[in-house]
């Protein structure tokens, strides 16, 4: 069985998603794709000046995983700056919220991203282990699965 996706929590999404060099822009300019979690790593570490451990906690990943994300991001930015490549910001395994969920039938627990679900799919969302539709958010939200930032509410309380 494949390992489940480990979501990276992103607090801020960019307004501008593409940067291009202005000196000698040509058709077919090479570009680097910067994932949203890579941009978040740069924001937390380089812009906000947080320690790596705090950055990792805020992104809900391990410190070594944060380090790998940050190194990848810095390599792409450096390559773009030094070699005149554009930077396109898109994609990645990111979420604005990660909720702990549990199947009421088999008791399986896992973390899930609410962006995975459309309103219509919510009614038929099933446990990946037993297929039961009796899945609940463990953050104290009522109903099936929380589409609000329940972890944020819980941390603010």
C-alpha positions in Angstrom: 0.0 0.0 0.0 1.3 3.5 -0.9 2.2 5.8 1.9 -0.4 8.5 2.4 0.3 12.1 1.3 1.8 14.2 4.2 0.1 17.6 3.8 2.2 20.7 4.3 0.2 23.5 6.0 0.4 26.8 4.2 -0.7 30.0 6.0 -0.4 32.4 3.1 -1.0 32.1 -0.6 0.6 34.5 -3.0 -1.2 37.1 -5.0 1.4 37.1 -7.8 2.2 33.6 -9.1 4.8 34.3 -11.8 8.0 36.4 -11.8 10.0 36.9 -15.0 13.3 38.7 -15.6 12.7 42.1 -17.3 16.1 42.3 -18.9 15.9 40.6 -22.3 12.6 38.7 -22.0 12.4 36.3 -24.9 9.8 33.8 -26.1 10.5 30.4 -24.5 12.3 31.8 -21.4 13.1 28.9 -19.1 11.3 28.8 -15.8 11.5 27.1 -12.4 8.3 25.8 -10.7 8.2 26.8 -7.0 5.7 24.8 -5.1 3.5 26.6 -2.6 5.0 24.8 0.3 8.5 25.9 -0.9 7.3 29.5 -1.0 5.8 29.1 2.6 9.2 27.7 3.8 11.0 30.8 2.4 8.4 33.1 3.9 8.6 31.5 7.4 12.4 31.2 7.5 13.8 34.0 5.4 11.0 36.7 5.6 9.7 36.1 9.2 13.1 34.9 10.5 11.7 32.0 12.5 13.9 29.1 13.7 13.6 25.9 11.6 11.9 24.0 14.4 9.1 26.7 14.7 8.8 26.7 10.9 8.3 22.9 10.8 5.7 23.1 13.6 3.8 25.8 11.7 3.8 23.7 8.5 3.1 20.5 10.4 6.1 18.6 9.1 9.2 17.2 10.6 12.3 19.5 10.9 14.3 17.4 8.3 11.3 17.6 5.9 11.2 21.4 6.4 14.9 21.5 5.7 14.5 19.6 2.4 11.6 21.9 1.3 13.6 25.0 2.2 16.8 23.8 0.3 14.8 23.0 -2.8 13.1 26.4 -2.7 16.4 28.3 -2.3 18.0 26.3 -5.1 15.2 27.2 -7.5 15.3 30.9 -6.5 19.1 31.1 -6.9 19.0 29.3 -10.3 16.3 31.8 -11.5 18.2 34.9 -10.2 21.6 33.8 -11.5 20.5 32.3 -14.8 17.7 34.6 -15.8 14.9 32.1 -15.4 11.3 32.9 -14.6 9.7 31.6 -11.4 6.2 30.1 -11.6 4.5 29.5 -8.2 2.0 26.6 -8.3 1.3 23.1 -7.1 2.6 21.0 -4.3 1.1 19.0 -1.4 -0.3 21.8 0.6 -3.4 22.7 2.5 -4.8 25.7 4.4 -6.0 23.4 7.2 -5.2 19.8 8.4 -7.9 18.1 10.5 -7.5 14.9 12.5 -10.3 12.6 11.4 -11.5 9.2 12.7 -13.8 6.5 11.4 -16.5 5.7 13.9 -16.8 2.1 12.5 -13.2 0.8 12.6 -11.5 3.5 14.7 -8.8 4.3 12.1 -7.4 7.8 12.6 -5.6 10.0 10.1 -5.0 13.6 9.1 -6.9 15.0 6.1 -7.0 18.2 4.1 -10.4 19.8 3.7 -9.4 21.0 0.2 -9.8 17.4 -1.0 -13.5 17.6 -0.6 -16.2 19.2 -2.7 -19.5 20.0 -0.9 -21.2 17.2 -2.9 -18.5 14.7 -2.1 -18.8 15.4 1.6 -21.9 13.2 1.9 -20.2 10.2 0.4 -16.7 10.5 1.9 -15.5 7.1 3.1 -12.9 5.7 5.4 -9.9 4.5 3.3 -9.6 1.4 5.6 -13.1 0.0 5.9 -15.2 2.1 3.5 -17.5 3.4 6.1 -19.1 6.8 5.6 -19.2 7.4 9.4 -16.1 9.7 9.5 -15.8 12.6 11.9 -13.4 15.5 12.6 -11.7 15.0 15.9 -11.2 18.8 16.6 -14.6 19.0 18.3 -16.5 20.1 15.2 -20.1 19.0 14.8 -21.2 17.1 11.8 -19.1 14.9 9.5 -16.0 16.6 8.4 -15.0 20.2 9.2 -14.6 22.5 6.2 -13.7 25.4 8.5 -10.3 26.2 9.9 -11.0 24.2 13.0 -7.3 23.8 14.0 -7.0 27.6 13.9 -10.1 28.0 16.1 -8.7 25.4 18.5 -5.3 27.1 18.7 -6.9 30.5 19.2 -9.1 29.4 22.1 
